[in-house]
């Protein structure tokens, strides 16, 4: 039951592609297409692999690892694969289900008895299956972990402060922290860390020798992250996301990931050896399998997932009925470029009518950017100019606390205010209007935010609202104004 194993997310073993192998006839013109799309999308580098039946029919890199440097991307270049990591976490749990150490409908608290959500009923009823199918009822809450400096246990501790966005199991709602909890279930049930389990039970047996689970393990043939900042593609640092690792921290190459696709398409066996039982999971999911998105494509089931983390994008897609799968990794974030390349390759093997996916998605991207520009202009138009803060800058300085997101520190520095929020977010504040300030984060890849201070009836700052995040209450009294100032 091969689609069953696809939903679970099991891995395949290595079968290197000879460097001299001619490009598959169905992909004739593919090199030129990718090179042209690289220029159109301004992507520095990309790697692509295609698997058909049990063979890697294409595996190649294009472009450069880092802008301004000559090193080329190849099939073994490492990229961050982001949320395509989730299927690995699901596979690890499936192996534990197969061995009888875990059951899909076990309560999570059987393995993590200390886990607490805001709703006691959900705490009690949340199952391992719920963790992987995005039906916890919780909104994303990604700023709990992203750039926060919290470790994994602290991130999970903060779940008790994350209020539900909708009722439990009522609908799909993408949730990274639930996959962190899933990884901790792997550790609790197996007696080894999530990363060690993947290395021991998946990477090593399958010959995925270049793949790792942390930026701290990167060396050698590694792509550099890039981001468009002020309409210029710039190098940005690798982001350490070890505190959410089971949801997205794997770094890999298309050479290694092609082996993962091979096993998917071979129904869960490799070299005559079954790596996962075909009876460990119920396949009846509407839109999200265990670590995979499921939908129709040209009348066939498409199983796939994207991944995105600072400066990197990944797309993996399979059509089990046609025995074909594609992986695309690139070193520019915020782009649909990998999807364009994936669909171009899939269409060739599905016999679909030719379609210039790069042009289609680039046009859609430009429309979305135009809408974003309109939204920004509308926000700008609401700005009331020639206003002033209610208080001297020093009166805004202090600590502002939220139980979920931690502490924002505001300090007076020279002639302006500076906001500090965890290790990643340090920004210079400029007055916007009234008691609202714009924060320009010094890590330019993080963009800008707006902070609005609330002044109470006594003329004291009571809180600060970070736009699209929430309200932080003041925890320290305002400093005493010195005489003569």
C-alpha positions in Angstrom: 0.0 0.0 0.0 2.4 2.6 -1.3 0.3 5.7 -0.7 0.0 4.6 3.0 3.7 4.8 3.4 3.9 8.1 1.6 1.6 9.6 4.2 3.7 8.3 7.0 6.9 9.6 5.4 9.5 6.8 5.2 12.9 7.1 3.7 14.9 5.5 0.8 18.4 4.3 0.5 21.2 5.7 -1.7 21.7 5.0 -5.3 24.2 7.5 -6.8 23.6 9.0 -10.3 26.6 8.6 -12.6 27.8 12.1 -13.4 28.0 11.4 -17.1 24.4 10.1 -17.3 22.6 11.8 -20.1 19.6 14.0 -19.3 16.4 12.0 -19.4 14.7 12.5 -22.7 11.5 13.7 -21.0 13.5 16.5 -19.5 15.0 17.7 -22.8 15.4 21.5 -22.5 15.2 21.4 -18.7 18.7 22.8 -18.2 18.0 25.9 -20.2 14.6 26.3 -18.5 16.2 26.2 -15.0 19.0 28.6 -16.0 16.5 31.1 -17.4 14.3 30.8 -14.4 17.2 31.4 -12.1 17.8 34.8 -13.8 14.1 35.7 -13.9 13.7 35.0 -10.2 17.2 36.3 -9.2 17.9 33.1 -7.3 21.7 32.5 -6.7 21.6 28.7 -6.8 19.4 25.7 -7.0 19.7 21.9 -6.9 17.2 19.5 -8.5 16.7 15.7 -8.3 14.1 13.6 -10.1 13.2 10.0 -9.1 11.2 7.7 -11.3 10.3 4.2 -10.2 13.4 3.1 -8.2 15.9 5.2 -10.1 17.4 8.6 -9.7 17.0 9.9 -13.3 18.2 13.4 -12.7 20.4 15.0 -10.0 22.1 18.3 -10.6 23.0 21.8 -9.3 22.8 25.2 -11.0 24.1 28.6 -10.1 26.3 29.5 -7.2 26.4 28.7 -3.4 26.9 32.4 -2.6 26.6 35.6 -4.7 29.9 37.1 -5.6 31.8 33.8 -5.1 32.6 31.2 -7.8 31.8 27.9 -5.9 29.0 26.2 -7.8 26.0 24.4 -6.5 26.1 20.6 -7.1 23.9 17.6 -6.2 25.7 17.3 -2.9 25.4 20.9 -1.8 23.7 21.2 1.6 20.6 23.5 2.0 18.2 24.0 4.8 15.1 21.9 4.0 12.8 23.7 6.5 9.4 22.1 7.0 10.0 19.2 4.8 11.7 17.9 8.0 8.3 17.2 9.3 7.9 14.0 7.3 11.1 12.7 8.9 9.6 13.3 12.3 6.5 11.4 11.3 8.6 8.6 9.9 10.4 8.3 13.2 7.2 8.0 15.1 5.9 5.5 12.6 8.9 3.3 13.3 8.1 3.5 17.0 4.5 2.6 16.3 5.7 -0.3 14.3 7.8 -1.5 17.2 5.0 -1.2 19.7 6.6 1.6 21.6 4.0 4.3 20.6 0.4 4.2 19.4 -1.0 7.0 17.1 -4.0 7.6 19.5 -2.0 7.5 22.7 -2.3 10.7 24.7 0.8 12.9 24.3 0.9 13.2 28.1 1.7 9.5 28.3 5.2 10.4 27.0 5.4 14.1 28.1 3.5 14.1 31.4 4.6 17.7 32.1 3.1 19.1 28.9 0.3 21.6 29.6 -1.9 23.5 27.2 -4.2 26.4 28.2 -7.2 24.2 28.0 -7.1 21.2 30.4 -9.4 19.2 28.2 -7.1 19.5 25.2 -4.1 18.7 27.4 -5.8 15.5 28.4 -7.1 14.5 25.0 -4.3 15.6 22.6 -2.9 12.5 20.9 0.2 11.7 18.9 -1.8 11.7 15.8 -3.1 15.2 16.6 0.5 16.5 16.8 1.1 15.5 13.2 -2.1 16.5 11.5 -2.3 20.2 12.6 -5.7 19.9 14.4 -4.7 21.1 17.9 -6.8 24.2 17.6 -3.7 26.4 18.4 -2.5 29.3 16.2 1.1 29.2 15.1 2.8 31.2 17.9 6.0 31.0 16.0 7.6 34.0 17.8 7.8 31.8 20.9 10.7 30.0 19.3 11.9 32.1 16.4 14.8 34.2 17.5 13.7 33.8 21.1 16.7 32.1 22.7 14.4 29.6 24.4 15.4 25.9 24.4 13.0 23.1 23.4 11.7 22.5 26.9 11.1 26.2 27.4 9.2 26.5 24.1 6.9 23.6 25.1 6.4 25.1 28.5 5.1 28.3 26.9 2.3 26.4 25.2 0.2 26.8 28.3 0.1 30.5 27.5 -0.9 30.1 23.8 -4.7 30.6 23.6 -6.7 28.5 21.1 -7.5 30.1 17.8 -10.5 27.7 17.1 -11.9 24.6 18.8 -9.9 21.4 19.1 -10.0 19.1 16.0 -12.5 21.4 14.3 -10.2 22.4 11.4 -6.7 22.3 10.0 -4.3 24.9 11.4 -0.6 24.7 10.7 1.4 24.5 13.9 5.2 24.0 14.2 5.4 23.7 18.0 3.2 20.5 17.8 5.9 18.9 15.7 8.5 19.9 18.4 6.3 18.0 20.8 6.3 15.1 18.4 10.0 15.1 18.3 10.1 15.0 22.1 7.7 12.0 22.0 10.3 10.3 19.8 13.0 11.0 22.4 10.9 9.9 25.4 9.7 6.6 23.7 13.1 5.7 22.1 15.5 6.7 24.8 17.6 8.8 22.4 17.3 12.3 21.2 15.3 13.1 18.1 18.4 13.9 16.1 20.2 10.7 17.2 17.2 8.6 16.4 17.0 10.1 12.8 20.7 9.5 12.3 20.7 6.0 13.7 17.5 4.7 12.2 17.2 6.7 9.0 20.2 8.7 7.8 22.9 6.1 8.4 21.0 3.0 7.1 20.0 4.9 4.0 23.5 6.3 3.2 22.4 9.9 3.7 25.9 10.8 4.9 25.7 14.5 4.2 22.4 15.1 6.0 22.3 16.6 9.5 19.8 18.2 11.9 21.6 21.4 13.1 23.4 24.3 11.6 26.2 23.6 14.1 27.1 20.5 12.0 27.5 22.4 8.7 30.8 22.2 6.9 32.2 21.8 3.3 29.8 22.0 0.4 27.2 24.3 1.9 24.9 26.9 0.3 24.7 30.4 1.8 21.3 31.9 2.6 20.1 34.9 0.7 17.1 37.3 1.0 15.8 40.2 -0.9 16.3 43.3 1.2 15.3 46.7 -0.3 14.9 44.9 -3.7 18.5 43.7 -3.6 19.4 40.0 -3.1 21.8 39.9 -0.1 23.6 37.3 1.9 22.1 36.7 5.3 23.3 34.5 8.2 22.2 30.9 8.8 19.4 30.8 11.4 19.8 28.3 14.2 16.5 26.7 14.8 17.6 23.9 17.1 14.8 24.8 19.5 12.1 23.8 17.0 14.3 21.2 15.2 11.7 18.4 14.6 9.6 20.9 12.7 12.2 22.1 10.4 16.0 21.9 11.2 17.3 19.3 8.8 20.0 20.3 6.3 20.4 18.0 3.3 21.2 17.8 -0.4 19.2 16.6 -3.4 21.6 13.6 -3.7 20.5 12.5 -0.2 16.8 13.5 -0.6 16.5 11.6 -3.8 17.0 8.4 -1.8 14.2 9.5 0.5 12.0 9.8 -2.6 13.1 6.4 -3.9 11.9 4.6 -0.8 8.6 6.5 -1.0 8.0 5.3 -4.5 9.1 1.8 -3.7 6.4 1.3 -1.1 8.6 1.4 1.9 11.2 -1.2 1.0 14.9 -0.8 0.1 17.1 -3.6 -1.2 14.4 -6.1 -0.3 14.2 -4.9 3.2 11.0 -3.3 4.6 11.9 -0.3 6.7 8.3 0.4 7.8 5.2 -1.8 8.1 2.3 -0.9 5.8 -0.2 -1.3 8.6 1.0 1.4 11.1 -1.2 4.3 10.0 -4.8 5.1 8.9 -4.6 6.9 5.5 -7.9 8.7 5.6 -6.9 12.3 5.9 -8.7 15.2 4.1 -5.8 17.5 3.4 -2.8 16.8 5.6 -1.1 13.4 6.1 1.5 12.7 8.7 4.0 15.3 7.6 2.7 15.7 4.1 0.2 17.9 2.2 -2.2 15.9 0.1 -4.1 17.1 -3.0 -5.1 16.4 -6.5 -2.8 17.1 -9.5 -3.8 16.3 -13.0 -6.3 13.8 -11.7 -3.7 12.0 -9.5 -2.9 12.2 -5.8 0.0 14.7 -5.2 1.9 14.2 -1.9 4.3 17.0 -1.1 5.5 19.7 1.3 7.4 23.0 1.1 10.1 24.3 3.5 11.2 27.8 4.3 13.6 29.2 6.8 15.8 32.3 6.6 17.4 32.5 3.1 16.4 29.0 2.0 13.4 27.3 0.2 12.6 23.7 -0.5 9.9 21.8 -2.3 9.4 18.1 -2.4 6.6 16.5 -4.4 5.6 13.0 -5.4 2.9 11.5 -7.6 2.8 7.9 -6.4 0.5 6.6 -9.1 3.0 7.8 -11.7 6.0 6.5 -9.6 7.7 9.9 -9.9 9.0 12.4 -7.3 11.0 15.7 -7.4 13.0 17.6 -4.9 14.1 21.3 -5.4 16.4 23.2 -3.0 17.4 26.8 -3.4 19.2 29.5 -1.4 16.8 32.4 -1.6 13.7 32.7 0.6 10.4 34.3 0.0 10.2 32.8 -3.5 7.9 30.4 -5.4 10.8 29.5 -7.8 11.2 26.0 -6.4 7.5 25.2 -7.1 7.9 26.3 -10.7 10.8 24.0 -11.2 9.1 21.1 -9.4 5.9 21.4 -11.5 7.9 21.7 -14.7 9.7 18.4 -14.0 6.5 16.6 -12.8 4.6 17.7 -15.8 7.2 16.1 -18.1 6.7 12.7 -16.5 2.9 13.0 -16.2 2.5 13.8 -19.9 0.8 17.0 -19.0 0.4 19.8 -21.5 3.5 22.1 -21.5 3.1 25.0 -19.1 5.6 27.8 -18.3 5.2 27.5 -14.5 8.0 30.0 -14.0 6.2 32.7 -15.9 2.8 31.8 -14.3 4.1 31.9 -10.7 6.3 34.9 -11.3 3.3 36.8 -12.5 1.3 35.7 -9.5 4.2 36.8 -7.2 4.3 40.2 -8.8 0.6 40.6 -8.3 1.0 39.6 -4.6 3.8 42.1 -4.2 1.7 44.8 -5.7 -1.1 44.0 -3.3 1.4 44.1 -0.5 2.6 47.5 -1.7 -1.0 48.7 -1.7 -1.4 47.5 1.9 1.7 49.3 2.9 0.6 52.5 1.2 -2.8 52.3 2.9 -1.0 51.9 6.3 1.2 54.8 5.4 -1.8 56.9 4.5 -3.2 56.6 8.0 -0.1 58.1 9.5 -0.8 61.5 11.1 2.2 63.7 10.5 3.6 66.4 12.6 2.6 64.7 15.9 4.8 64.1 18.9 5.2 61.5 21.6 3.1 62.2 24.7 6.1 61.9 26.9 9.9 62.4 26.9 11.7 59.4 25.4 13.1 58.3 28.7 9.6 57.8 30.1 9.1 54.9 27.6 12.2 53.1 28.7 11.6 49.9 30.7 10.7 46.2 30.5 7.4 45.1 29.0 6.4 41.5 29.5 4.0 39.0 27.9 3.6 35.5 29.4 3.8 33.9 25.9 6.4 36.0 24.1 8.7 37.1 26.9 10.2 40.5 27.5 10.7 43.5 25.3 13.3 45.9 26.7 13.0 49.6 25.7 16.1 51.8 26.4 16.9 55.4 25.6 20.1 55.5 23.5 21.3 58.9 22.5 18.5 60.7 20.7 16.3 57.7 20.1 14.8 54.5 21.7 16.1 51.0 21.1 14.0 47.8 21.4 15.5 44.5 22.4 13.4 41.3 22.2 15.4 38.1 22.7 18.7 37.6 21.0 17.5 38.1 17.5 15.5 41.3 17.6 17.3 44.5 18.3 15.8 47.6 16.6 16.1 51.3 16.5 12.8 53.2 17.0 11.8 56.2 15.1 8.7 58.2 15.9 5.7 57.3 13.6 2.8 59.2 15.1 1.4 59.9 18.5 2.8 57.1 20.7 3.6 54.8 17.9 7.2 54.1 16.8 8.6 52.2 13.9 11.3 49.6 14.8 13.9 48.9 12.1 15.5 45.7 13.2 19.3 45.7 12.9 19.2 42.3 11.4 17.7 43.7 8.1 16.3 40.3 7.2 13.8 40.7 9.9 12.2 43.8 8.4 10.3 46.4 10.5 7.7 46.4 13.2 5.4 49.0 14.8 5.2 49.5 18.5 2.4 51.5 20.1 2.7 52.6 23.7 -0.4 53.1 26.0 -0.3 56.0 28.5 -2.6 55.7 31.5 -4.6 58.4 33.2 -1.7 59.3 35.4 0.6 59.9 32.4 2.6 56.7 32.9 3.3 54.2 30.2 1.3 51.0 31.0 2.0 48.8 28.0 3.3 48.4 24.5 1.5 46.8 21.6 3.7 45.1 19.0 1.7 45.2 15.8 0.5 41.7 14.7 2.1 40.1 17.8 0.3 41.3 21.0 0.4 43.5 24.1 3.3 43.5 26.5 2.6 44.9 30.0 5.1 47.2 31.7 6.9 45.3 34.5 9.1 48.1 35.9 8.2 51.6 37.0 9.3 54.5 34.8 12.7 55.9 35.8 12.6 58.9 38.1 13.3 62.1 36.2 16.5 63.7 37.3 16.5 67.3 38.5 17.5 69.8 35.8 16.4 67.6 32.9 
